[in-house]
Amino acid sequence: MKILDREDIKKIIPHREPMLLVDRCESDPADEMSIFGYYTVRGDEFFLQGHFPGNPIVPGVMLCEMMAQSCCPLLTEPGCTPFFTSLNNVKFRGMVKPGDTVQFHCTLTRKNGAFYFASGKGFVNGKMCVAADLSFMTMSVSE
């Protein structure tokens, strides 16, 4: 298993705290088409402060961002940054709360030039909480 920690992930995507929403990724070097991403909800995240007071639940849009960031190591092209371009067929199936670790399983389904297409599912304790089809574009970005 190849394991990427937060510092490795920062070399792939430009996100930084508080928007870096993946703790680690794991992949099988023999399978270049899929990856697992993990994020443990601490409870102090900015998006939980008002969603909902006294009953914090991770917003669905943040689950989608976590899933997208988990996909990014599949899209690496030297000198290029992956940009999220679409989200389709999104399904929310369960709540994610502080203390939960979400495991995302992302699979690259096709590539067309600089465009990548993937499907992802997120699970907490083996129960699916989110699923979606995602697309990305990679491009060189000058500082």
C-alpha positions in Angstrom: 0.0 0.0 0.0 1.2 3.5 -0.8 0.3 6.0 1.9 0.2 9.8 1.5 0.0 11.9 4.6 -1.2 15.6 4.7 2.3 16.9 3.8 2.4 14.6 0.7 -1.2 15.7 -0.2 -0.1 19.4 0.0 2.4 18.7 -2.8 -0.5 17.6 -5.1 -3.3 20.1 -4.2 -3.0 23.8 -3.2 -5.5 23.5 -0.3 -4.3 24.5 3.1 -5.9 24.6 6.6 -8.8 25.1 7.1 -9.7 23.9 3.6 -7.5 20.9 3.5 -10.1 18.2 4.1 -8.2 14.9 3.6 -5.9 13.5 6.3 -4.4 10.7 4.3 -4.8 8.6 1.1 -3.9 5.0 0.5 -3.6 3.3 -2.8 -2.3 0.0 -4.2 0.5 0.7 -6.6 -0.8 -2.1 -8.8 -4.2 -0.3 -9.2 -3.6 3.2 -10.6 -7.3 3.8 -11.1 -8.5 3.9 -7.4 -7.6 5.4 -4.1 -8.9 5.6 -0.6 -9.0 8.9 1.2 -9.7 9.5 4.9 -10.8 12.4 7.0 -11.6 12.4 10.7 -14.0 15.1 11.8 -12.5 16.8 14.8 -15.5 18.9 15.7 -13.8 22.3 15.6 -14.1 22.7 11.8 -15.3 26.1 10.6 -18.3 24.5 8.8 -19.6 22.9 11.9 -19.9 26.2 13.9 -23.3 27.0 12.5 -24.4 23.6 11.1 -26.1 23.0 13.5 -25.5 24.6 17.0 -26.0 21.8 19.6 -26.2 19.1 16.9 -23.2 19.5 14.5 -23.5 17.7 11.2 -21.0 17.9 8.3 -22.8 19.7 5.4 -23.2 17.7 2.2 -21.2 20.2 0.2 -18.2 19.6 2.5 -18.5 15.9 2.1 -18.3 16.4 -1.7 -15.2 18.6 -1.2 -13.6 15.9 0.9 -14.3 13.3 -1.7 -13.0 15.6 -4.5 -9.7 16.2 -2.6 -9.4 12.4 -2.0 -9.6 11.9 -5.8 -6.8 14.3 -6.6 -3.8 12.0 -6.1 -5.2 10.0 -9.1 -5.0 13.1 -11.3 -1.4 14.1 -10.8 0.4 15.6 -13.7 3.8 17.2 -13.0 3.4 21.0 -12.8 -0.4 20.9 -13.0 -3.1 21.7 -10.5 -6.4 19.7 -10.5 -9.6 21.9 -10.6 -13.0 20.5 -9.7 -15.3 21.0 -12.8 -18.5 19.1 -12.1 -20.5 17.0 -9.6 -23.3 14.8 -10.8 -25.6 12.1 -9.4 -24.9 13.2 -5.8 -26.6 11.1 -3.2 -26.5 11.7 0.6 -27.3 8.6 2.7 -26.2 9.3 6.2 -25.1 12.0 8.6 -21.4 12.6 9.5 -20.7 14.0 12.9 -17.7 15.0 15.0 -15.6 12.0 15.9 -16.5 10.1 12.7 -13.8 9.1 10.2 -15.1 9.2 6.6 -13.4 6.7 4.2 -13.7 7.7 0.6 -13.3 5.2 -2.2 -12.6 7.0 -5.5 -12.2 5.4 -8.9 -11.0 7.1 -12.1 -13.5 6.1 -14.8 -12.0 7.9 -17.8 -9.6 10.6 -19.0 -10.0 12.9 -22.0 -7.0 15.2 -22.5 -6.7 17.4 -19.4 -10.2 16.2 -18.2 -10.6 13.4 -15.6 -13.8 11.7 -14.6 -14.2 9.7 -11.4 -16.8 8.2 -9.1 -16.6 8.3 -5.4 -18.4 6.9 -2.3 -17.9 7.9 1.3 -18.5 5.6 4.2 -18.6 5.9 8.0 -18.3 2.6 9.9 -19.0 0.7 6.6 -22.3 2.6 6.0 -22.4 4.8 2.8 -23.0 8.5 3.6 -22.4 10.1 0.2 -21.8 9.1 -3.5 -21.2 11.1 -6.6 -19.7 11.3 -10.0 -17.0 14.0 -10.3 -14.9 15.6 -13.0 -11.7 17.6 -12.9 -9.5 19.5 -15.2 -5.7 19.8 -14.7 -3.8 22.8 -15.8 -0.6 24.6 -15.2 -0.9 27.6 -12.9 1.8 30.2 -12.6 2.5 31.7 -9.3 
